[in-house]
Amino acid sequence: MSFSLVIAVISQQVSDDLAEITGLAAIITLILSLVLAPWQLQLFILLFMSTRAFSST
């Protein structure tokens, strides 16, 4: 997850084409960090997102 933050900082300082590539890399690392996260963290994120989805409707 910290790798994604580093990518975000770098993408603000480079050209548009490279920013798209680093943005894609950031999304991939965020997804991988969620997949590889402990099940307790995944459950917390699932509950948090589901409560936000139901409260917005």
MIVEXDREN-447363 format. One line per field, with one value per residue: y, z negated, x of N, C-alpha, C in turn; residue number from 0; residue in three letters. Coordinates in steps of 0.1 Angstrom, whole numbers, padded with zeros to 4 digits. Each point is the difference from the previous one (the first is absolute). Layout:
# MIVEXDREN-447363
n.y	c(Y | ...)
n.z	c(Z | ...)
n.x	c(X | ...)
ca.y	c(Y | ...)
ca.z	c(Z | ...)
ca.x	c(X | ...)
c.y	c(Y | ...)
c.z	c(Z | ...)
c.x	c(X | ...)
num	c(NUM | ...)
residuo	c(ala | ...)
END
This chain:
# MIVEXDREN-447363
n.y	c(-0012 | -0001 | -0011 | -0001 | 0003 | -0008 | -0009 | 0003 | 0001 | -0011 | -0005 | 0007 | -0006 | -0009 | -0004 | 0003 | -0004 | 0005 | 0010 | -0002 | -0003 | 0010 | 0007 | -0006 | 0003 | 0012 | -0001 | -0005 | 0009 | 0009 | -0005 | -0001 | 0012 | 0003 | -0006 | 0005 | 0008 | 0000 | -0011 | 0003 | 0004 | -0011 | -0007 | 0008 | -0001 | -0012 | -0001 | 0007 | -0006 | -0011 | 0005 | 0004 | -0011 | -0006 | 0007 | -0002 | -0011)
n.z	c(0000 | -0007 | 0008 | -0003 | -0012 | 0001 | 0006 | -0009 | -0009 | 0005 | 0001 | -0011 | 0001 | 0008 | 0013 | 0009 | 0010 | -0006 | -0002 | 0013 | 0004 | -0007 | 0005 | 0011 | -0002 | -0003 | 0010 | 0008 | -0005 | 0001 | 0012 | 0003 | -0005 | 0007 | 0011 | -0002 | -0003 | -0013 | -0003 | -0012 | 0007 | 0008 | -0011 | -0006 | 0010 | 0000 | -0013 | 0000 | 0011 | -0006 | -0011 | 0007 | 0006 | -0011 | -0006 | 0011 | -0001)
n.x	c(0008 | 0011 | 0001 | -0012 | 0003 | 0010 | -0007 | -0008 | 0010 | 0005 | -0013 | 0000 | 0011 | -0008 | 0003 | -0009 | 0008 | 0010 | -0008 | -0005 | 0012 | 0005 | -0010 | 0003 | 0013 | -0004 | -0009 | 0009 | 0008 | -0010 | -0003 | 0013 | 0001 | -0011 | 0005 | 0012 | -0010 | 0002 | -0007 | 0005 | 0011 | 0000 | -0003 | 0009 | 0008 | -0003 | 0001 | 0012 | 0003 | -0005 | 0005 | 0011 | 0000 | -0003 | 0009 | 0006 | -0007)
ca.y	c(0012 | 0012 | 0001 | 0007 | 0015 | 0005 | 0001 | 0012 | 0011 | 0001 | 0004 | 0015 | 0008 | -0004 | 0003 | -0006 | -0014 | -0007 | 0001 | -0011 | -0013 | -0001 | -0002 | -0014 | -0008 | 0002 | -0007 | -0015 | -0003 | 0001 | -0012 | -0011 | 0001 | -0005 | -0014 | -0006 | 0005 | -0010 | -0001 | 0010 | 0013 | -0001 | 0000 | 0013 | 0008 | -0005 | 0006 | 0014 | 0003 | -0004 | 0009 | 0013 | -0002 | 0000 | 0013 | 0010 | -0002)
ca.z	c(0000 | 0000 | 0013 | 0008 | -0004 | 0007 | 0014 | 0001 | -0001 | 0013 | 0011 | 0000 | 0004 | 0013 | 0011 | 0000 | 0004 | -0011 | -0011 | 0002 | -0003 | -0014 | -0006 | 0002 | -0009 | -0013 | -0001 | -0001 | -0013 | -0010 | 0001 | -0005 | -0015 | -0006 | 0001 | -0009 | -0014 | -0009 | 0002 | -0009 | 0006 | 0011 | -0006 | -0004 | 0012 | 0006 | -0008 | 0002 | 0013 | 0001 | -0008 | 0008 | 0012 | -0004 | -0006 | 0011 | 0007)
ca.x	c(-0008 | 0009 | 0005 | -0010 | 0002 | 0012 | -0004 | -0009 | 0009 | 0008 | -0008 | -0003 | 0012 | 0005 | -0009 | -0013 | 0001 | 0006 | -0010 | -0010 | 0006 | 0001 | -0014 | -0004 | 0008 | -0005 | -0013 | 0004 | 0006 | -0010 | -0008 | 0008 | 0001 | -0013 | -0001 | 0009 | -0002 | -0006 | -0014 | -0006 | 0000 | -0009 | -0013 | -0002 | -0003 | -0013 | -0011 | 0000 | -0005 | -0014 | -0008 | -0001 | -0009 | -0014 | -0004 | -0001 | -0012)
c.y	c(0013 | 0002 | 0008 | 0015 | 0006 | 0002 | 0013 | 0012 | 0002 | 0004 | 0014 | 0008 | -0004 | 0003 | -0008 | -0015 | -0009 | 0000 | -0011 | -0013 | -0001 | -0001 | -0014 | -0009 | 0002 | -0007 | -0015 | -0003 | 0001 | -0012 | -0012 | 0001 | -0004 | -0015 | -0007 | 0004 | -0011 | 0000 | 0010 | 0014 | -0001 | 0001 | 0014 | 0009 | -0004 | 0006 | 0015 | 0004 | -0003 | 0010 | 0013 | -0002 | 0000 | 0014 | 0011 | -0001 | 0004)
c.z	c(0000 | 0014 | 0009 | -0003 | 0007 | 0014 | 0002 | 0000 | 0013 | 0011 | 0001 | 0006 | 0014 | 0010 | -0001 | 0003 | -0011 | -0012 | 0001 | -0004 | -0015 | -0007 | 0001 | -0009 | -0015 | -0003 | -0002 | -0014 | -0011 | 0000 | -0006 | -0015 | -0007 | 0001 | -0010 | -0014 | -0009 | 0001 | -0009 | 0007 | 0012 | -0005 | -0004 | 0012 | 0007 | -0008 | 0001 | 0013 | 0001 | -0008 | 0007 | 0012 | -0005 | -0006 | 0011 | 0008 | -0008)
c.x	c(0009 | 0006 | -0010 | 0001 | 0012 | -0003 | -0009 | 0008 | 0008 | -0008 | -0004 | 0012 | 0005 | -0010 | -0013 | 0000 | 0006 | -0009 | -0010 | 0006 | 0002 | -0013 | -0005 | 0007 | -0005 | -0013 | 0003 | 0006 | -0010 | -0009 | 0007 | 0002 | -0013 | -0002 | 0009 | -0001 | -0005 | -0015 | -0007 | -0002 | -0010 | -0015 | -0004 | -0003 | -0013 | -0012 | -0001 | -0006 | -0014 | -0009 | -0001 | -0009 | -0015 | -0004 | -0002 | -0013 | -0012)
num	c(0 | 1 | 2 | 3 | 4 | 5 | 6 | 7 | 8 | 9 | 10 | 11 | 12 | 13 | 14 | 15 | 16 | 17 | 18 | 19 | 20 | 21 | 22 | 23 | 24 | 25 | 26 | 27 | 28 | 29 | 30 | 31 | 32 | 33 | 34 | 35 | 36 | 37 | 38 | 39 | 40 | 41 | 42 | 43 | 44 | 45 | 46 | 47 | 48 | 49 | 50 | 51 | 52 | 53 | 54 | 55 | 56)
residuo	c(met | ser | phe | ser | leu | val | ile | ala | val | ile | ser | gln | gln | val | ser | asp | asp | leu | ala | glu | ile | thr | gly | leu | ala | ala | ile | ile | thr | leu | ile | leu | ser | leu | val | leu | ala | pro | trp | gln | leu | gln | leu | phe | ile | leu | leu | phe | met | ser | thr | arg | ala | phe | ser | ser | thr)
END
